[in-house]
Amino acid sequence: MVRKSRKRCLCILATGMIFSLCFIPILKVNAAQPQQNEQQAQQQAAQAAQEEAIRAQQAQQAEEELRAQEALRAQQDQQAQEALKAQQAQEALKAQQAQQAQQAKARAQSKQAKAQQTKTTETEAQETQEAENQEEQVQEEQPVAAGSIASEEAGSFNLTVTSNAKLRVEPTVSARSKVTIPFGLKITSDSRVTNTDGELWYHVSYGGSTGYIRSDMVAVEETVSEEQTEATDENVEGEEVAEETQEEAPAETEEPQVEPEKSDEMELSKTEGEVAENNVEAETAAASTSEAPKKRIINSVFIVLICLAVILMSVTLMVFTRFRVVYRSLKDEVLKTNNTQEELS
């Protein structure tokens, strides 16, 4: 029995030694792995730092190139604006010269028209004077009949002279004429009368003299009251004031707006986004490398604890078997002593 118990103890010790010999190299490997992992993490961090430096340098170069391109574009835009301003100035000068030429032509034409008008007025004045002289002679020979007005109507009448009309003292053809009203003149009559012969005459004033003009020598536009005449006068004055203000107001020149190009901004935003993504990737890689040795240390500690538990189990088994063997041996001796005593008795 003792031999069997010894054999069992030796088997348990052998198994414990085998387990310990199996786990010792694993522990050594696990102990060496954190150092290797730390070295790898340091190498990876160094590589990541180099890559970040290269990327930062590339981003800086890209920004410098973009700034140079922006400066060139700004310079080109400025040159284009200056060219446009010069072109506009030349066009303004040409327009001013053309306007001056047109004004000179208009002045020459107006002078010619005035000269022709003066000639025609002089000839008309001579003709009217001759006609007046003839009429005066006729009137001197034929006296004016009194009481030639049959009816009179007061009012305001707008008249347009359709032909050279004579302003007479009385509403009769035989009355003496004061002046001749030229063709196309617009005048206003304050009343119209009908003579005894049934002819219609308008009472008007022209050139400081008043008299009557025959109805077939004028065209009546419309009858206007005093309130309407005042309103039209006010409207005319308002329109004249508005025209003067429009002529005095300077014309505003609109400069061409240059739309900023957005391609440079887009490229800058892209490069900034790429740099941010690279920074995030580097941070995640550094975090993973810093967490890897912690995990390995935890794993190695867990394995050591398992090995210790196995050793303790083997020791307890050995002690238990030893006590069992001792207990049996003592029991056997007690039984032998009892048997011997019984035999002796």
Secondary structure by P-SEA (a helix, b strand, c coil): caaaaaaaaaaaaaaaaaaaaaaaaaaaaaaaaaaaaaaaaaaaaaaaaaaaaaaaaaaaaaaaaaaaaaaaaaaaaaaaaaaaaaaaaaaaaaaaaaaaaaaaaaaaaaaaaaaaaaaaaaaaaaaaaaaaaaaaaaaaabbbbccccccccbbbbbbbbccccccccccccccccccccccccccccccccccccbbbbbbbccccbbbbbbcccccccccccaaaaaaaaaaaaaaaaaaaaaaabbbbbbcbbbbbbaaaaaaaaaaaaaaaaaaaaaaaaaaaaaaaaaaaaaaaaaaaaaaaaaaaaaaaaaaaaaaaaaaaaaaaaaaaaaaaaaaac
